[in-house]
Amino acid sequence: MRRLAAIGAIVLGVLLLVGGAATYLVVSNTLGEQNIVTSEDACLPGNDVNGPFTAYCQAKIIDHHALDATGGLHYAELGREDPLRVTAMNASFLQASLFTSVLAFGVAAMAMGMGVIFILLGLGIRDVAVTVKPTTS
């Protein structure tokens, strides 16, 4: 039973590690293909948006610029006929997309971390299975 548990944990760990890394790379490549560069007044100015930190910085500066353009009002606070409502809506959509990628990076990193933990647990269980010999009475 220990051997089966060890193999299961190692296989699950490898799957999590590979799946997390693949997800991280796909999100990074997809963002990179958009050719987004952080604004000069962003927290990481002039960088390609292809990772969690640059995506976060760009989302935050979009919010800042949108609030400047709308006089500090968010989409829901603007009147239905206000022409600035379109600006606020577009900014909101862009922010949501960038924050979704930040979340995807986080989930991918967590999956990779869990993969490492499962691999280590599987190796530990395997060592115990090899070290502990079943006693026969």
N, C-alpha and C positions, 0 to 999 in steps of 0.2 A: 504494500500500500504506500509506503514512503517513497519508493521508486516512482510510482505512478504520480504521486503528488509533486515530486521534484520535476519530473518531465513536464507535467501540466503547467507548473509555475514558470518554468523556463520558456516553454513555447508561448504562453500567454505574454510573458515579458518581452519576447522578441517581436511578437505581433504588435504590442503596444508601442514599442520603440520604433519599429519600422513605420507603422501607421501615423504616429505623431510626427516623425521626421518628414514623411511624405506630405502630410497636411501643411506643415510649416513651410516647406519648399513651394508647394502649389500656391499658397496664399502670398508668399513673398514674390514669386514670379508673376502672379496675376496683378498684384499691385505695381510691380516694376514695369509691366507692359503698359500701364496707364500714363507713364512719363510724368508723374506728379512730382513736383519739387516743393519743399517747404518754403513758405514765404520768408522774406528777409527779416520779418519781425516775429517769427515763430521761435519756439524754444530751441530748436535745432535748425538754424537758418541755412537755406541753400542746399539741403540734402535731398537725395532721391527718396521718395516714400516707398520703401520696400521692406519695412520691418515694423515691429510694434511701437517703438519709441517715436519714429518719424510719423507714423500714422496718427498716433495720439497727439503729437505736437501740431500737425496740420489740422486735425479736427478741432482742437482748442482755438487755433487762430482763426479758423473759419467762423466759429461762434463769435469771437471777438469782433471780427470784421462785420458780420451780419448785425450784431447789436449796435455797432457804430452807424451802420447804414439805416437802421430802423429807429434810431433814437432810443436805444436800450429796450425795445419791445421785442418779445418773442412772437412767433407765428400766431399762436392762439390769442395773443393780446392785441393784434392788429385787426382793424375792421375788415369785413368781407370785401369791401370795394377799395381798400387801400392798395395802391400799386406796389407798395413795399412788401406786401404779403407774399408775392411771388419770390422776391429775394430771400425772405425769411424761410419760405418753404424749401427752396433749392438748397440753402445753407443747411437746413435741418436734414434733408436727404443725404447730402454729402457727409455731414457729421455722422449720421447713423451708419452709413456704409463704412466709413473709416473706423468707427468704434466697433463695428462687427468684425472687422479684420483684426483689431486689437484683441478682441475676445477669442477669435479663432487661433491667434498666435498663443494665447494663454492656455487654451485647452490642449493645443498640440504639445506645448512644453510640459504640461501636467501629464499627458499621456506618455511622453518620453520618460519623465521622472518615474512614473508608476511602472513603466517597463523595466527600468533599471532595478527598481525595488523588487519586482517579481523575479527577475533573473537572479538577484542576490539571494532571495528567499529560496528559490529552487536549488541553487548551488548549496546553500546551507542545509536544506533537507536532504539533498543527495549525500553530502558529507556525513550527516547523521546516519543515513541508511547504510552507508559503507562501513562506518565505524561500529555501529551497534549491530551485533550479530544476534539473530533470534536464538533464544534459549530453548532447548528441547528437554522435556522432562521424561 
